Amino acid sequence: MVLKTRDDYLKVISKMRPNIYKFGELIKDVTTHPATKRVVESHALNYDASHDQVLEKIYTTNSSLTGEKI
């Protein structure tokens, strides 16, 4: 299992079509809408951290089943 990257996360989340409304307006893309963009970006930082040499020990672990980094 390969750890997802920021780009992987953003690609998947942009394809999702959640039923989210803000002030009566349907949010079509949570990665670009001003009401949700910052939340998505803050989650993307976790994916960045899992690939950072300094932070990877905090954000990842090894699976007890497969031994792979998760």
N, C-alpha and C positions, 0 to 999 in steps of 0.2 A: 504494500500500500504506500503510495507516494503522498507526501503531505501536499495539500492544496496551497496554491500561491494566492496572493492578492488578486491577480488577474483572473484566476480560476473562479474565485469567490464572486468577483464583480460580474463575470460573464454569466454565471448561474443565476445570481440574484436579479440581474437585469432581464432575464428571460421569464422570470416568474411574474405572474399577473395576480398579485394579491388584491383583495377587495378592500382597499383603503381609500377613505374619503377625508378631505381636509376642507372645512368651510363649504361643504356640499360639492366639492370638485373631486372627481376620481383621479387618484394618483396613478398614472400609467407606467411610469418608470421610477422606482424608488431610488435608483442610483443618481438620478439627475434632478429630481424634484426638491426644491428648497426645504420643504418640511421634513424630508427623510434622508437627504443626502449626507448630513453630518453623522447620523446614526450608522448608516451603511459604512461610511469612511472609518468610524471608530471601530467597527467590527473588522474591517479590512486590516487595521493595524495589528490585530492579533495574528493574522496570517503572515504579515511581515515579520513579527516577532518570532514566530516559529522557525523562520529561516535565518534569523540573526544569530551569529556565533556566540554572542554574549548572552542573549536572552533565551536561546533554544532550550537550555536546561530547565528553565522555569515554565515554558509553554509546551514542552513535549515530554513524553515518557515512552517507555518501551512496553508494548503489549505483553501481558502475561501469557497470552495464548500463542502468539506468533513470534514474539521477540522483536518485531519491527517497531520502528519509531512511529508514534501516533501523536 
